[in-house]
Amino acid sequence: MTKWELGKVFDFSVLPKNTREEDIIAGCKEARAYNCAAFYTATNYYIPTIVRELDGTDIHIGVGLDFPF
């Protein structure tokens, strides 16, 4: 298994309530750089940004419903 393939074992998340769009974009860049399996966020507000930033990858997008409850 290569380092690139190993990335698919991990997920990346940006979960703080005070997350800004810049944080989401930076998180997406890290998820792309490490070839993560999925990117998670705590709110669906940033889904359009995440879709745009992860376009062309096979990284799955997840959102917590009523996170952290």
SERO-4910 file (N, C-alpha, C, O; in steps of 0.05 Angstrom, whole numbers):
BEGIN
 pado doro    nc1    nc2    nc3   cac1   cac2   cac3    cc1    cc2    cc3    oc1    oc2    oc3
  Met    A     17    -23      0      0      0      0     18     25      0     37     27     16
  Thr    A     12     43    -18     28     68    -19     16     89      0     -5     85     11
  Lys    A     31    110      4     22    132     21     -4    144     10    -23    150     25
  Trp    A     -6    146    -16    -30    157    -29    -54    139    -24    -76    149    -18
  Glu    A    -51    113    -26    -73     94    -22    -80     94      8   -104     90     14
  Leu    A    -61     98     26    -67     98     54    -85    120     62   -100    118     82
  Gly    A    -85    142     47   -103    165     53   -132    157     54   -147    169     69
  Lys    A   -140    137     38   -168    128     37   -177    114     63   -201    108     66
  Val    A   -159    110     81   -166     98    107   -176    119    126   -189    113    147
  Phe    A   -171    145    120   -177    167    138   -199    185    127   -202    188    103
  Asp    A   -213    198    145   -233    219    139   -221    245    149   -204    245    167
  Phe    A   -231    267    139   -222    294    148   -248    309    156   -268    306    143
  Ser    A   -246    324    178   -270    339    186   -262    367    196   -240    372    206
  Val    A   -281    385    192   -280    412    203   -307    415    218   -328    419    205
  Leu    A   -306    414    244   -331    412    260   -337    435    279   -360    437    288
  Pro    A   -319    454    284   -326    475    303   -350    492    294   -354    496    271
  Lys    A   -365    500    314   -389    517    308   -382    544    296   -398    555    281
  Asn    A   -359    554    302   -351    580    292   -334    578    266   -318    596    260
  Thr    A   -338    557    251   -323    553    226   -330    574    206   -353    582    203
  Arg    A   -310    584    192   -313    603    170   -308    589    144   -297    567    143
  Glu    A   -316    602    122   -312    590     96   -283    585     90   -276    565     77
  Glu    A   -266    603    100   -237    599     96   -227    573    109   -210    559     98
  Asp    A   -239    566    132   -232    541    146   -240    517    129   -226    497    128
  Ile    A   -264    519    117   -274    497    101   -256    493     76   -249    471     69
  Ile    A   -249    515     63   -232    513     39   -205    502     47   -194    485     32
  Ala    A   -193    511     69   -167    500     78   -170    470     84   -152    454     77
  Gly    A   -192    462     97   -196    434    103   -199    417     78   -188    395     77
  Cys    A   -213    427     58   -216    413     33   -189    409     19   -183    388      7
  Lys    A   -172    430     21   -145    428      9   -129    406     23   -114    391     10
  Glu    A   -131    404     49   -117    383     64   -128    356     57   -112    337     53
  Ala    A   -154    353     55   -166    328     48   -157    318     20   -152    295     16
  Arg    A   -155    337      2   -145    331    -25   -116    322    -24   -108    303    -37
  Ala    A   -100    337     -9    -71    332     -7    -65    304      4    -46    291     -4
  Tyr    A    -82    295     23    -77    269     35    -95    247     24    -94    224     33
  Asn    A   -111    253      3   -128    234    -10   -147    220      9   -150    195      8
  Cys    A   -159    236     26   -177    224     46   -202    211     34   -208    217     11
  Ala    A   -214    194     49   -238    180     39   -263    198     40   -280    197     22
  Ala    A   -265    215     60   -288    232     63   -281    258     77   -261    260     91
  Phe    A   -298    278     73   -296    304     86   -322    309    101   -344    308     89
  Tyr    A   -321    315    127   -345    320    143   -345    348    154   -324    359    160
  Thr    A   -369    359    156   -373    385    169   -397    383    187   -414    365    184
  Ala    A   -400    403    205   -421    401    225   -448    413    215   -468    409    227
  Thr    A   -447    428    193   -471    441    183   -473    439    153   -452    437    139
  Asn    A   -497    438    142   -500    436    113   -496    463     99   -498    463     74
  Tyr    A   -492    484    113   -489    511    102   -466    512     81   -469    525     61
  Tyr    A   -444    497     87   -421    499     70   -420    476     49   -399    474     35
  Ile    A   -440    461     45   -440    439     26   -434    449     -2   -418    437    -16
  Pro    A   -446    471    -12   -439    481    -39   -409    488    -42   -397    482    -63
  Thr    A   -397    499    -21   -369    506    -22   -352    480    -22   -333    478    -38
  Ile    A   -360    460     -6   -345    435     -5   -347    421    -32   -327    410    -42
  Val    A   -371    420    -44   -374    407    -70   -356    421    -91   -343    407   -107
  Arg    A   -356    447    -90   -338    462   -109   -309    455   -105   -294    451   -124
  Glu    A   -300    455    -79   -272    451    -73   -263    422    -78   -240    418    -84
  Leu    A   -281    403    -75   -273    375    -79   -281    364   -107   -279    340   -111
  Asp    A   -290    382   -124   -297    374   -151   -274    360   -165   -251    369   -164
  Gly    A   -279    337   -178   -259    322   -192   -245    302   -174   -226    288   -184
  Thr    A   -253    299   -149   -241    279   -131   -262    257   -126   -285    260   -132
  Asp    A   -253    236   -113   -272    215   -104   -277    217    -74   -285    197    -62
  Ile    A   -271    240    -62   -276    244    -34   -305    247    -28   -319    264    -40
  His    A   -316    231    -10   -344    233     -3   -349    257     16   -330    265     30
  Ile    A   -373    268     15   -380    291     32   -401    282     52   -421    269     45
  Gly    A   -396    289     77   -414    282     99   -420    306    116   -403    323    119
  Val    A   -444    307    127   -452    329    145   -466    316    169   -482    298    166
  Gly    A   -460    327    192   -473    318    216   -500    331    219   -503    355    216
  Leu    A   -520    316    224   -547    326    228   -551    330    258   -549    311    273
  Asp    A   -555    355    266   -559    362    294   -534    356    310   -536    349    333
  Phe    A   -510    360    298   -485    356    311   -482    377    333   -489    400    328
  Pro    A   -473    371    357   -461    347    367   -481    330    382   -473    312    397
  Phe    A   -507    334    379   -527    319    394   -533    294    379   -550    278    388
***
